[in-house]
Structure formats: C-alpha cells, structure tokens
Amino acid sequence: MRKRHKLLWRPRYILLAVSLIYAGFLILLGIDVFSTEPITLAQISAFVIHSIPGLLVALSAMIGLHRPLWGAFGYAGITIAFWLFFHTGRDIIAILVVHGFPITLTFLYGLRWVRSRKSREDTDA
C-alpha cells in the first residue's frame, strides 16, 4: 500500500506558514515610518530598523524548519528580547500580541522537536 503525503497538512509546513505570516505582520508594522512626503534615506533606514524583529522571526522560522530545537531556542530568545525592548504595560491585548505569539511558537517548535525525537526512537527500536 502506497502512503500518500499531503504537503499542505504536514505540521512543519503549517508551523512555517504561521511563523512567516507573523513575521510579515511585524514587517508590515514598520511601514508606518513612511509619510506622504517623498521617501528619504532616513525613512528607509528607519524602515530597516523597524523590520529587524520581523526578519529575526523569519530567520527563526527558516532555521526551525529543519532544526526544531534551534527554532524553539530562537523563539525563546525573541520572546526575551521582545519582553526587554517592548514595554506593553498592563494592556492584556498588547501583551498577548507582542509576547503571546513568540511564546506559543516556542512551545510549538519544542513540541515538534519532542515528537521528532520520539519518532526517531520508534524507528531505532
């Protein structure tokens, strides 16, 4: 019997897609540096600086695609960096948006690593 793999429903690609959508959302937030004035070098450099968190999230997603433990450590580092740099106060919505996604992605990449370890142990036995 031939086993069919559905590329769309593989957990690693779903996790990658969610991570990249979150990275795109963070990069999209950097567009606020542009105003109605003509684009200047200062605006471009400000956009690049505002895009760094999104680029780090995308980098962790790409690393986590094949190395889920490294991806989990990357998102744990991003969570700590977001906690240090983004002061959300006591607004629960801001806390969930800024810190909730990286914490969730850290947990999911760690869970994926545990599952990959268990599947390796099952095949070795």
Number of C-alpha atoms within 10 A of each C-alpha: 3 4 5 6 8 7 10 10 9 10 12 19 13 13 18 20 14 15 23 20 15 17 22 16 13 20 21 14 13 18 16 11 15 15 9 5 6 7 11 10 8 11 16 14 12 16 19 16 12 19 20 15 18 22 17 16 25 21 18 25 28 16 17 25 18 12 15 24 20 19 26 27 17 23 27 18 17 20 20 14 13 16 14 9 8 12 11 16 8 8 8 10 11 14 16 13 11 18 19 14 17 24 18 15 23 24 16 18 26 20 15 22 20 14 12 14 11 12 11 11 10 9 7 7 5
